[in-house]
């Protein structure tokens, strides 16, 4: 009897395993900005929760530069890079992000979404056309789990 109860318990745990992300993550665009003190690649991702979940930002990402670049993983807290989450103020017409995406995103939609802006500083001395960027947020129902998505990016200058 104990064995049967144990097997039922294990089956219930397996049934509750998370098999896909509780959100949708889409690449909007990436740009290169050359500055005197630093160069930046700015990556914009659209984050849409699939249901009313709390958002748990992860500070870890992986990137590679060029066609067959070597992947490098970094943690935001230990780096010179930055992240900006555009949320409630995203629909304000004077916002920089609104101006950037007003022709490509439906800001009047009832769908809640955020734009995550990564600012990768000094990862290249000069403009590169392509890169990969891998990122995922923590899952609200299991804060030890992340579903990462790899984006192949063409960078605008």
N, C-alpha and C positions, 0 to 999 in steps of 0.2 A: 504494500500500500504506500509506504514512504517513497519508494522508487517511482511509482506512478505520479504521486503529487509533485515530486521533484522534476520529473519530465514535463508536466503541465506548466510548472513555474518557469522552466527554461524556455519552453515554447512561447509563453507570454512575453518573456523578455526579448526573444528574437523577433516576435511580431511587432514590438515597439521600437525596433532599431530604425534609425533615420537613414533613408536610402537616397534622399535628394535634398538639395538646399531649400530652405524655407523662404527663399527670396530669388529674384531674378537680377542678374548683373549683366549690363550691356556696355560695350565700349561706345562712347560718343565721338571722341576725337582726341588727338594728341598733337601738341605743338612744341616747337623748339624756340626758345628765346635766348638770344645771345646778349649778355650783359658784360660790363667791364669787370666786375668782381666775381661773377659766376655765370655759368650757362645752366639753363633749366630745360628739362623736358616736362611738360605739363600734360598729365593724362586725366581725362574726364570720363568717369564711369557713372552710369545711371543705375541706381539701386532701388528696386521695387520689392517690398515685402509681399509675400503671397497671402499673408493674413496678419492680424494684429499681433505682431511680435515685437519684442524689444530689440533694438539694434545693438549688436555687440561688435564694434569695430575691432579688427585685428590690425596689429602694427607690423605684421610680417608680409613681405612681398618678395617676388623673385623676378629678375629681368635679365635679358641678354640684348646686346646691341648688334646690329647688322644682320646679315643673312644667317650665318652659322656661329654667332657669338657664344661665348662661354656664359652659362647662367650664373648669376650671383644672387644670393639671398641676403636681405637686409632686414633689420628691425628698426622701425621709425624712432623709437626712444633712444637708440644708440647711434643715430645717424645725423646727417646734416639736412635730411629731406623733410618735407612738410606734408600735411594732409589737412584739407578743409572740407567740412561737411556742409553742403548747402541744403537747408531744409525748409522751414516755414517761410523764410524770406525769399525763397526762390522765385515766387511768382510776382514779386515787386518789379514793375517795369524799369525801374532805374538800376536794378542789380546787374552787375557785369555778366553773371551767368545767364540771366534772362535774355539779355541782348545777344549773347553768344549763341543761344539755342532757340530763340523765339520762332524761327522758321522751320525748325526740325522737331520740336517737342510740343505736345499738346498740354499747355499749362492750365487750360480750363477743364481738363479731364477730372473725373472724380477719383481717379487712381492716385493713391499717395505714392510719391517717389522722392528720392533725394539724389543729389549729384555729389559724388565723391571726387574731389580734385586732389590729385597727387602732384607734388612738386619735387621732382628728382633733380637735385642740384649737383653739378659738376661730375656727372657720370660719363661725360664725353667732352673733349676739348673742342670738337667741331660738330657740325650738323651731321646726323646719320638719317637715312631715309626710313629704315625699318628697325623694329625691335620686337621682342616679346615681353609680355608683362603678365605675371601670374598672381592672382589675389583671390582671397575668400574671406568672408566674415565668419565669426563664431556662431554656432547654432544656439538659439535661445533655449531649446529644450535639452541640449547637451553641450554645455559650455566648453567641453574638451574636444569638440568636433568642428572641423571646418571643411567646406567643399570649395576647393580652389578651382578657378577657371583660368585657362591660359588664353591670352589674346595675342594675335599676330597684328602688329600695329604698323601702319604707315604714318610717319610723322610729317606734319605740315610745317613749313618754315615761315 
